[in-house]
Amino acid sequence: MALDYLLDETEKPVVRHVCLAAKANRYDFSLIYTHKFYGGKTMVACLQSGKLLLMDTDDLITGEWVEKLGIEKDDVEIMKAFLQSALNDEVLRQEY
């Protein structure tokens, strides 16, 4: 059985680690900014849930990210505001 490489690239992405205390819970995220996934989506890793999502601000419109990242109901709006800002952070995107 042959193994065909479809993509094999090395890059130095910009990574942001954030620990947040919201009303109902603490959230530890790593945000990996790269242009390699679906037109530049950011990889958002939640250290509590162990889940990783590819996200941009359009993904905040649906509520799917809430459950996948383990966001408590009381924290949804404030976490949505944080992610809106973090996913739009042009300074970090320019560093990349």
Backbone as XML, in Angstrom:
<?xml version="1.0"?>
<chain id="A" units="angstrom">
  <residue number="1" name="MET">
    <atom name="N" x="0.849" y="-1.181" z="0.000"/>
    <atom name="CA" x="0.000" y="0.000" z="0.000"/>
    <atom name="C" x="0.894" y="1.244" z="0.000"/>
  </residue>
  <residue number="2" name="ALA">
    <atom name="N" x="0.654" y="2.125" z="-0.915"/>
    <atom name="CA" x="1.454" y="3.344" z="-1.050"/>
    <atom name="C" x="0.838" y="4.479" z="-0.241"/>
  </residue>
  <residue number="3" name="LEU">
    <atom name="N" x="1.700" y="5.350" z="0.210"/>
    <atom name="CA" x="1.255" y="6.544" z="0.927"/>
    <atom name="C" x="1.555" y="7.742" z="0.048"/>
  </residue>
  <residue number="4" name="ASP">
    <atom name="N" x="0.521" y="8.440" z="-0.395"/>
    <atom name="CA" x="0.688" y="9.608" z="-1.249"/>
    <atom name="C" x="0.537" y="10.871" z="-0.425"/>
  </residue>
  <residue number="5" name="TYR">
    <atom name="N" x="1.555" y="11.697" z="-0.432"/>
    <atom name="CA" x="1.494" y="12.985" z="0.259"/>
    <atom name="C" x="0.671" y="13.951" z="-0.578"/>
  </residue>
  <residue number="6" name="LEU">
    <atom name="N" x="-0.389" y="14.485" z="-0.024"/>
    <atom name="CA" x="-1.202" y="15.481" z="-0.704"/>
    <atom name="C" x="-0.741" y="16.886" z="-0.366"/>
  </residue>
  <residue number="7" name="LEU">
    <atom name="N" x="-0.169" y="17.048" z="0.809"/>
    <atom name="CA" x="0.374" y="18.333" z="1.233"/>
    <atom name="C" x="1.390" y="18.071" z="2.332"/>
  </residue>
  <residue number="8" name="ASP">
    <atom name="N" x="2.515" y="18.743" z="2.253"/>
    <atom name="CA" x="3.540" y="18.622" z="3.286"/>
    <atom name="C" x="4.324" y="19.927" z="3.292"/>
  </residue>
  <residue number="9" name="GLU">
    <atom name="N" x="3.885" y="20.863" z="4.115"/>
    <atom name="CA" x="4.509" y="22.178" z="4.182"/>
    <atom name="C" x="4.852" y="22.505" z="5.627"/>
  </residue>
  <residue number="10" name="THR">
    <atom name="N" x="5.884" y="23.284" z="5.799"/>
    <atom name="CA" x="6.271" y="23.758" z="7.116"/>
    <atom name="C" x="6.089" y="25.264" z="7.141"/>
  </residue>
  <residue number="11" name="GLU">
    <atom name="N" x="5.532" y="25.772" z="8.230"/>
    <atom name="CA" x="5.341" y="27.209" z="8.369"/>
    <atom name="C" x="5.556" y="27.600" z="9.823"/>
  </residue>
  <residue number="12" name="LYS">
    <atom name="N" x="5.661" y="28.878" z="10.055"/>
    <atom name="CA" x="5.765" y="29.415" z="11.409"/>
    <atom name="C" x="4.532" y="30.277" z="11.656"/>
  </residue>
  <residue number="13" name="PRO">
    <atom name="N" x="3.442" y="29.654" z="12.114"/>
    <atom name="CA" x="2.225" y="30.432" z="12.351"/>
    <atom name="C" x="2.346" y="31.281" z="13.615"/>
  </residue>
  <residue number="14" name="VAL">
    <atom name="N" x="1.466" y="32.255" z="13.722"/>
    <atom name="CA" x="1.360" y="33.057" z="14.936"/>
    <atom name="C" x="0.400" y="32.329" z="15.870"/>
  </residue>
  <residue number="15" name="VAL">
    <atom name="N" x="0.822" y="32.128" z="17.113"/>
    <atom name="CA" x="-0.005" y="31.423" z="18.093"/>
    <atom name="C" x="-0.251" y="32.348" z="19.275"/>
  </residue>
  <residue number="16" name="ARG">
    <atom name="N" x="-1.502" y="32.416" z="19.693"/>
    <atom name="CA" x="-1.896" y="33.233" z="20.847"/>
    <atom name="C" x="-2.507" y="32.311" z="21.895"/>
  </residue>
  <residue number="17" name="HIS">
    <atom name="N" x="-2.005" y="32.359" z="23.125"/>
    <atom name="CA" x="-2.547" y="31.567" z="24.228"/>
    <atom name="C" x="-3.287" y="32.518" z="25.160"/>
  </residue>
  <residue number="18" name="VAL">
    <atom name="N" x="-4.535" y="32.174" z="25.474"/>
    <atom name="CA" x="-5.379" y="33.055" z="26.275"/>
    <atom name="C" x="-6.067" y="32.250" z="27.375"/>
  </residue>
  <residue number="19" name="CYS">
    <atom name="N" x="-5.985" y="32.730" z="28.618"/>
    <atom name="CA" x="-6.720" y="32.156" z="29.749"/>
    <atom name="C" x="-7.731" y="33.203" z="30.196"/>
  </residue>
  <residue number="20" name="LEU">
    <atom name="N" x="-9.002" y="32.836" z="30.197"/>
    <atom name="CA" x="-10.076" y="33.778" z="30.496"/>
    <atom name="C" x="-10.932" y="33.269" z="31.646"/>
  </residue>
  <residue number="21" name="ALA">
    <atom name="N" x="-11.351" y="34.169" z="32.512"/>
    <atom name="CA" x="-12.310" y="33.840" z="33.566"/>
    <atom name="C" x="-13.597" y="34.580" z="33.232"/>
  </residue>
  <residue number="22" name="ALA">
    <atom name="N" x="-14.634" y="33.829" z="32.913"/>
    <atom name="CA" x="-15.936" y="34.412" z="32.596"/>
    <atom name="C" x="-16.863" y="34.187" z="33.791"/>
  </residue>
  <residue number="23" name="LYS">
    <atom name="N" x="-18.125" y="34.490" z="33.608"/>
    <atom name="CA" x="-19.084" y="34.392" z="34.707"/>
    <atom name="C" x="-19.196" y="32.963" z="35.258"/>
  </residue>
  <residue number="24" name="ALA">
    <atom name="N" x="-19.303" y="31.984" z="34.375"/>
    <atom name="CA" x="-19.576" y="30.618" z="34.811"/>
    <atom name="C" x="-18.369" y="29.686" z="34.796"/>
  </residue>
  <residue number="25" name="ASN">
    <atom name="N" x="-17.315" y="30.050" z="34.089"/>
    <atom name="CA" x="-16.234" y="29.089" z="33.908"/>
    <atom name="C" x="-14.933" y="29.786" z="33.531"/>
  </residue>
  <residue number="26" name="ARG">
    <atom name="N" x="-13.864" y="29.017" z="33.566"/>
    <atom name="CA" x="-12.558" y="29.460" z="33.064"/>
    <atom name="C" x="-12.352" y="28.785" z="31.706"/>
  </residue>
  <residue number="27" name="TYR">
    <atom name="N" x="-11.739" y="29.524" z="30.795"/>
    <atom name="CA" x="-11.490" y="29.007" z="29.456"/>
    <atom name="C" x="-10.037" y="29.255" z="29.078"/>
  </residue>
  <residue number="28" name="ASP">
    <atom name="N" x="-9.371" y="28.220" z="28.627"/>
    <atom name="CA" x="-7.994" y="28.318" z="28.150"/>
    <atom name="C" x="-7.996" y="27.950" z="26.668"/>
  </residue>
  <residue number="29" name="PHE">
    <atom name="N" x="-7.606" y="28.903" z="25.844"/>
    <atom name="CA" x="-7.596" y="28.703" z="24.398"/>
    <atom name="C" x="-6.207" y="28.930" z="23.830"/>
  </residue>
  <residue number="30" name="SER">
    <atom name="N" x="-5.916" y="28.223" z="22.771"/>
    <atom name="CA" x="-4.785" y="28.538" z="21.906"/>
    <atom name="C" x="-5.383" y="28.842" z="20.542"/>
  </residue>
  <residue number="31" name="LEU">
    <atom name="N" x="-5.018" y="29.989" z="19.999"/>
    <atom name="CA" x="-5.490" y="30.392" z="18.678"/>
    <atom name="C" x="-4.295" y="30.375" z="17.736"/>
  </residue>
  <residue number="32" name="ILE">
    <atom name="N" x="-4.408" y="29.585" z="16.689"/>
    <atom name="CA" x="-3.321" y="29.437" z="15.731"/>
    <atom name="C" x="-3.766" y="30.091" z="14.426"/>
  </residue>
  <residue number="33" name="TYR">
    <atom name="N" x="-3.105" y="31.196" z="14.102"/>
    <atom name="CA" x="-3.443" y="31.955" z="12.904"/>
    <atom name="C" x="-2.621" y="31.422" z="11.733"/>
  </residue>
  <residue number="34" name="THR">
    <atom name="N" x="-3.302" y="30.980" z="10.685"/>
    <atom name="CA" x="-2.648" y="30.450" z="9.497"/>
    <atom name="C" x="-3.527" y="30.730" z="8.288"/>
  </residue>
  <residue number="35" name="HIS">
    <atom name="N" x="-2.936" y="30.736" z="7.130"/>
    <atom name="CA" x="-3.701" y="30.935" z="5.896"/>
    <atom name="C" x="-3.925" y="29.612" z="5.167"/>
  </residue>
  <residue number="36" name="LYS">
    <atom name="N" x="-3.583" y="28.514" z="5.785"/>
    <atom name="CA" x="-3.612" y="27.212" z="5.120"/>
    <atom name="C" x="-4.980" y="26.537" z="5.126"/>
  </residue>
  <residue number="37" name="PHE">
    <atom name="N" x="-5.877" y="26.933" z="6.006"/>
    <atom name="CA" x="-7.129" y="26.199" z="6.152"/>
    <atom name="C" x="-8.331" y="27.017" z="5.720"/>
  </residue>
  <residue number="38" name="TYR">
    <atom name="N" x="-9.019" y="26.557" z="4.705"/>
    <atom name="CA" x="-10.295" y="27.123" z="4.284"/>
    <atom name="C" x="-10.272" y="28.639" z="4.190"/>
  </residue>
  <residue number="39" name="GLY">
    <atom name="N" x="-9.327" y="29.159" z="3.470"/>
    <atom name="CA" x="-9.283" y="30.596" z="3.242"/>
    <atom name="C" x="-8.811" y="31.408" z="4.426"/>
  </residue>
  <residue number="40" name="GLY">
    <atom name="N" x="-8.025" y="30.822" z="5.295"/>
    <atom name="CA" x="-7.457" y="31.586" z="6.398"/>
    <atom name="C" x="-8.189" y="31.470" z="7.714"/>
  </residue>
  <residue number="41" name="LYS">
    <atom name="N" x="-8.946" y="30.410" z="7.905"/>
    <atom name="CA" x="-9.605" y="30.234" z="9.200"/>
    <atom name="C" x="-8.565" y="30.020" z="10.291"/>
  </residue>
  <residue number="42" name="THR">
    <atom name="N" x="-8.915" y="30.431" z="11.491"/>
    <atom name="CA" x="-8.043" y="30.287" z="12.651"/>
    <atom name="C" x="-8.351" y="28.967" z="13.350"/>
  </residue>
  <residue number="43" name="MET">
    <atom name="N" x="-7.314" y="28.257" z="13.773"/>
    <atom name="CA" x="-7.522" y="27.053" z="14.568"/>
    <atom name="C" x="-7.699" y="27.487" z="16.015"/>
  </residue>
  <residue number="44" name="VAL">
    <atom name="N" x="-8.844" y="27.170" z="16.599"/>
    <atom name="CA" x="-9.144" y="27.515" z="17.983"/>
    <atom name="C" x="-9.151" y="26.213" z="18.775"/>
  </residue>
  <residue number="45" name="ALA">
    <atom name="N" x="-8.196" y="26.081" z="19.678"/>
    <atom name="CA" x="-8.088" y="24.882" z="20.505"/>
    <atom name="C" x="-8.513" y="25.224" z="21.924"/>
  </residue>
  <residue number="46" name="CYS">
    <atom name="N" x="-9.476" y="24.475" z="22.451"/>
    <atom name="CA" x="-9.915" y="24.638" z="23.834"/>
    <atom name="C" x="-9.191" y="23.581" z="24.667"/>
  </residue>
  <residue number="47" name="LEU">
    <atom name="N" x="-8.383" y="24.031" z="25.612"/>
    <atom name="CA" x="-7.590" y="23.098" z="26.399"/>
    <atom name="C" x="-8.436" y="22.306" z="27.391"/>
  </residue>
  <residue number="48" name="GLN">
    <atom name="N" x="-9.590" y="22.852" z="27.827"/>
    <atom name="CA" x="-10.455" y="22.111" z="28.749"/>
    <atom name="C" x="-11.145" y="20.938" z="28.050"/>
  </residue>
  <residue number="49" name="SER">
    <atom name="N" x="-11.720" y="21.194" z="26.881"/>
    <atom name="CA" x="-12.474" y="20.150" z="26.192"/>
    <atom name="C" x="-11.594" y="19.287" z="25.301"/>
  </residue>
  <residue number="50" name="GLY">
    <atom name="N" x="-10.402" y="19.790" z="24.972"/>
    <atom name="CA" x="-9.536" y="19.055" z="24.061"/>
    <atom name="C" x="-9.988" y="19.135" z="22.617"/>
  </residue>
  <residue number="51" name="LYS">
    <atom name="N" x="-10.928" y="20.027" z="22.326"/>
    <atom name="CA" x="-11.466" y="20.160" z="20.970"/>
    <atom name="C" x="-10.743" y="21.260" z="20.213"/>
  </residue>
  <residue number="52" name="LEU">
    <atom name="N" x="-10.656" y="21.081" z="18.910"/>
    <atom name="CA" x="-10.052" y="22.067" z="18.033"/>
    <atom name="C" x="-11.022" y="22.346" z="16.896"/>
  </residue>
  <residue number="53" name="LEU">
    <atom name="N" x="-11.292" y="23.622" z="16.662"/>
    <atom name="CA" x="-12.182" y="24.023" z="15.576"/>
    <atom name="C" x="-11.464" y="24.967" z="14.639"/>
  </residue>
  <residue number="54" name="LEU">
    <atom name="N" x="-11.783" y="24.885" z="13.359"/>
    <atom name="CA" x="-11.354" y="25.888" z="12.396"/>
    <atom name="C" x="-12.464" y="26.919" z="12.340"/>
  </residue>
  <residue number="55" name="MET">
    <atom name="N" x="-12.132" y="28.182" z="12.649"/>
    <atom name="CA" x="-13.170" y="29.205" z="12.779"/>
    <atom name="C" x="-12.773" y="30.513" z="12.116"/>
  </residue>
  <residue number="56" name="ASP">
    <atom name="N" x="-13.800" y="31.220" z="11.658"/>
    <atom name="CA" x="-13.690" y="32.636" z="11.331"/>
    <atom name="C" x="-14.943" y="33.297" z="11.884"/>
  </residue>
  <residue number="57" name="THR">
    <atom name="N" x="-15.087" y="34.592" z="11.702"/>
    <atom name="CA" x="-16.219" y="35.290" z="12.318"/>
    <atom name="C" x="-17.564" y="34.811" z="11.781"/>
  </residue>
  <residue number="58" name="ASP">
    <atom name="N" x="-17.615" y="34.307" z="10.562"/>
    <atom name="CA" x="-18.872" y="33.775" z="10.022"/>
    <atom name="C" x="-19.365" y="32.583" z="10.832"/>
  </residue>
  <residue number="59" name="ASP">
    <atom name="N" x="-18.453" y="31.829" z="11.417"/>
    <atom name="CA" x="-18.829" y="30.658" z="12.209"/>
    <atom name="C" x="-19.509" y="31.032" z="13.521"/>
  </residue>
  <residue number="60" name="LEU">
    <atom name="N" x="-19.369" y="32.274" z="13.949"/>
    <atom name="CA" x="-20.006" y="32.712" z="15.193"/>
    <atom name="C" x="-21.507" y="32.907" z="15.028"/>
  </residue>
  <residue number="61" name="ILE">
    <atom name="N" x="-21.968" y="33.002" z="13.790"/>
    <atom name="CA" x="-23.397" y="33.199" z="13.527"/>
    <atom name="C" x="-24.188" y="31.972" z="13.959"/>
  </residue>
  <residue number="62" name="THR">
    <atom name="N" x="-23.668" y="30.805" z="13.658"/>
    <atom name="CA" x="-24.328" y="29.580" z="14.113"/>
    <atom name="C" x="-23.890" y="29.308" z="15.547"/>
  </residue>
  <residue number="63" name="GLY">
    <atom name="N" x="-24.634" y="28.540" z="16.251"/>
    <atom name="CA" x="-24.285" y="28.251" z="17.642"/>
    <atom name="C" x="-23.478" y="26.985" z="17.821"/>
  </residue>
  <residue number="64" name="GLU">
    <atom name="N" x="-23.038" y="26.372" z="16.723"/>
    <atom name="CA" x="-22.336" y="25.090" z="16.815"/>
    <atom name="C" x="-21.066" y="25.168" z="17.649"/>
  </residue>
  <residue number="65" name="TRP">
    <atom name="N" x="-20.377" y="26.283" z="17.608"/>
    <atom name="CA" x="-19.104" y="26.444" z="18.321"/>
    <atom name="C" x="-19.291" y="26.390" z="19.833"/>
  </residue>
  <residue number="66" name="VAL">
    <atom name="N" x="-20.469" y="26.778" z="20.319"/>
    <atom name="CA" x="-20.718" y="26.849" z="21.764"/>
    <atom name="C" x="-20.542" y="25.477" z="22.411"/>
  </residue>
  <residue number="67" name="GLU">
    <atom name="N" x="-21.249" y="24.498" z="21.907"/>
    <atom name="CA" x="-21.164" y="23.152" z="22.473"/>
    <atom name="C" x="-19.802" y="22.522" z="22.194"/>
  </residue>
  <residue number="68" name="LYS">
    <atom name="N" x="-19.295" y="22.713" z="20.988"/>
    <atom name="CA" x="-18.025" y="22.085" z="20.618"/>
    <atom name="C" x="-16.860" y="22.582" z="21.465"/>
  </residue>
  <residue number="69" name="LEU">
    <atom name="N" x="-16.894" y="23.854" z="21.861"/>
    <atom name="CA" x="-15.824" y="24.396" z="22.699"/>
    <atom name="C" x="-16.140" y="24.299" z="24.188"/>
  </residue>
  <residue number="70" name="GLY">
    <atom name="N" x="-17.321" y="23.779" z="24.527"/>
    <atom name="CA" x="-17.679" y="23.598" z="25.932"/>
    <atom name="C" x="-17.990" y="24.893" z="26.656"/>
  </residue>
  <residue number="71" name="ILE">
    <atom name="N" x="-18.611" y="25.839" z="25.957"/>
    <atom name="CA" x="-18.937" y="27.136" z="26.548"/>
    <atom name="C" x="-20.227" y="27.016" z="27.361"/>
  </residue>
  <residue number="72" name="GLU">
    <atom name="N" x="-20.185" y="27.469" z="28.608"/>
    <atom name="CA" x="-21.372" y="27.456" z="29.468"/>
    <atom name="C" x="-22.393" y="28.485" z="28.972"/>
  </residue>
  <residue number="73" name="LYS">
    <atom name="N" x="-23.667" y="28.193" z="29.183"/>
    <atom name="CA" x="-24.755" y="29.050" z="28.696"/>
    <atom name="C" x="-24.596" y="30.504" z="29.155"/>
  </residue>
  <residue number="74" name="ASP">
    <atom name="N" x="-24.221" y="30.714" z="30.415"/>
    <atom name="CA" x="-24.080" y="32.077" z="30.945"/>
    <atom name="C" x="-22.912" y="32.845" z="30.321"/>
  </residue>
  <residue number="75" name="ASP">
    <atom name="N" x="-22.012" y="32.141" z="29.664"/>
    <atom name="CA" x="-20.814" y="32.770" z="29.107"/>
    <atom name="C" x="-20.860" y="32.972" z="27.595"/>
  </residue>
  <residue number="76" name="VAL">
    <atom name="N" x="-21.922" y="32.538" z="26.946"/>
    <atom name="CA" x="-21.965" y="32.543" z="25.480"/>
    <atom name="C" x="-21.743" y="33.932" z="24.896"/>
  </residue>
  <residue number="77" name="GLU">
    <atom name="N" x="-22.460" y="34.931" z="25.368"/>
    <atom name="CA" x="-22.359" y="36.267" z="24.760"/>
    <atom name="C" x="-20.977" y="36.884" z="24.945"/>
  </residue>
  <residue number="78" name="ILE">
    <atom name="N" x="-20.412" y="36.757" z="26.141"/>
    <atom name="CA" x="-19.091" y="37.352" z="26.370"/>
    <atom name="C" x="-18.003" y="36.596" z="25.605"/>
  </residue>
  <residue number="79" name="MET">
    <atom name="N" x="-18.142" y="35.279" z="25.483"/>
    <atom name="CA" x="-17.168" y="34.508" z="24.716"/>
    <atom name="C" x="-17.319" y="34.774" z="23.222"/>
  </residue>
  <residue number="80" name="LYS">
    <atom name="N" x="-18.536" y="34.998" z="22.782"/>
    <atom name="CA" x="-18.761" y="35.361" z="21.381"/>
    <atom name="C" x="-18.074" y="36.690" z="21.074"/>
  </residue>
  <residue number="81" name="ALA">
    <atom name="N" x="-18.182" y="37.656" z="21.983"/>
    <atom name="CA" x="-17.528" y="38.958" z="21.796"/>
    <atom name="C" x="-16.008" y="38.793" z="21.773"/>
  </residue>
  <residue number="82" name="PHE">
    <atom name="N" x="-15.477" y="37.964" z="22.671"/>
    <atom name="CA" x="-14.033" y="37.716" z="22.666"/>
    <atom name="C" x="-13.586" y="37.103" z="21.345"/>
  </residue>
  <residue number="83" name="LEU">
    <atom name="N" x="-14.283" y="36.053" z="20.906"/>
    <atom name="CA" x="-13.892" y="35.380" z="19.671"/>
    <atom name="C" x="-14.047" y="36.290" z="18.457"/>
  </residue>
  <residue number="84" name="GLN">
    <atom name="N" x="-15.083" y="37.123" z="18.462"/>
    <atom name="CA" x="-15.266" y="38.086" z="17.359"/>
    <atom name="C" x="-14.021" y="38.965" z="17.243"/>
  </residue>
  <residue number="85" name="SER">
    <atom name="N" x="-13.543" y="39.445" z="18.359"/>
    <atom name="CA" x="-12.353" y="40.288" z="18.375"/>
    <atom name="C" x="-11.099" y="39.490" z="18.010"/>
  </residue>
  <residue number="86" name="ALA">
    <atom name="N" x="-10.939" y="38.322" z="18.605"/>
    <atom name="CA" x="-9.736" y="37.514" z="18.381"/>
    <atom name="C" x="-9.630" y="37.026" z="16.941"/>
  </residue>
  <residue number="87" name="LEU">
    <atom name="N" x="-10.756" y="36.663" z="16.353"/>
    <atom name="CA" x="-10.734" y="36.162" z="14.980"/>
    <atom name="C" x="-10.556" y="37.282" z="13.964"/>
  </residue>
  <residue number="88" name="ASN">
    <atom name="N" x="-10.774" y="38.519" z="14.390"/>
    <atom name="CA" x="-10.596" y="39.688" z="13.526"/>
    <atom name="C" x="-9.291" y="40.415" z="13.796"/>
  </residue>
  <residue number="89" name="ASP">
    <atom name="N" x="-8.427" y="39.869" z="14.614"/>
    <atom name="CA" x="-7.222" y="40.569" z="15.056"/>
    <atom name="C" x="-6.229" y="40.734" z="13.906"/>
  </residue>
  <residue number="90" name="GLU">
    <atom name="N" x="-6.308" y="41.869" z="13.239"/>
    <atom name="CA" x="-5.452" y="42.134" z="12.081"/>
    <atom name="C" x="-3.976" y="42.235" z="12.456"/>
  </residue>
  <residue number="91" name="VAL">
    <atom name="N" x="-3.675" y="42.688" z="13.661"/>
    <atom name="CA" x="-2.274" y="42.787" z="14.079"/>
    <atom name="C" x="-1.626" y="41.407" z="14.056"/>
  </residue>
  <residue number="92" name="LEU">
    <atom name="N" x="-2.306" y="40.414" z="14.627"/>
    <atom name="CA" x="-1.750" y="39.062" z="14.634"/>
    <atom name="C" x="-1.702" y="38.479" z="13.229"/>
  </residue>
  <residue number="93" name="ARG">
    <atom name="N" x="-2.711" y="38.754" z="12.441"/>
    <atom name="CA" x="-2.723" y="38.242" z="11.069"/>
    <atom name="C" x="-1.591" y="38.849" z="10.245"/>
  </residue>
  <residue number="94" name="GLN">
    <atom name="N" x="-1.275" y="40.113" z="10.483"/>
    <atom name="CA" x="-0.192" y="40.760" z="9.746"/>
    <atom name="C" x="1.160" y="40.199" z="10.152"/>
  </residue>
  <residue number="95" name="GLU">
    <atom name="N" x="1.304" y="39.804" z="11.428"/>
    <atom name="CA" x="2.560" y="39.202" z="11.878"/>
    <atom name="C" x="2.830" y="37.915" z="11.127"/>
  </residue>
  <residue number="96" name="TYR">
    <atom name="N" x="1.754" y="37.214" z="10.812"/>
    <atom name="CA" x="1.903" y="35.965" z="10.097"/>
    <atom name="C" x="2.253" y="36.287" z="8.669"/>
  </residue>
</chain>
